[in-house]
């Protein structure tokens, strides 16, 4: 069955996704704390945007900061926040997804590391979508200074 026609996740799967999303925020904050940075506050509107982007990418077999319609990540994030500064990290994981594994992969990339450890950000929303053994994780960041 093509990914675009895959059935929706069951209710219990949403709880698991929420658990992993929250765990990613905890691990992000551990990395920030280790670097002497303040914790990021979880933003439900940013998490909703991040989850939507992850689903869009998975449905369209893409890995991009732009949506399948070509909208840039900054446009998606600014629809739900008045942040002055925005950022995004994305990851594709085949097989088992763990919060620590996702954050480790982001930290190993200089570009992703710079976003995650930017002192400009104070809020984050994480959203993961999983189908057929593949997960896409999006973290959207917002700063108000």
HELIX and SHEET records of a PDB file:
HELIX    1   1 UNK A    3  UNK A    5  5                                   3    
HELIX    2   2 UNK A   11  UNK A   34  1                                  24    
HELIX    3   3 UNK A   44  UNK A   59  1                                  16    
HELIX    4   4 UNK A   73  UNK A   78  1                                   6    
HELIX    5   5 UNK A   99  UNK A  108  1                                  10    
HELIX    6   6 UNK A  110  UNK A  116  1                                   7    
SHEET    1   A 4 UNK A  41  UNK A  42  0                                        
SHEET    2   A 4 UNK A 123  UNK A 131  1                                        
SHEET    3   A 4 UNK A 134  UNK A 143 -1                                        
SHEET    4   A 4 UNK A  85  UNK A  94 -1                                        
END                                                                             
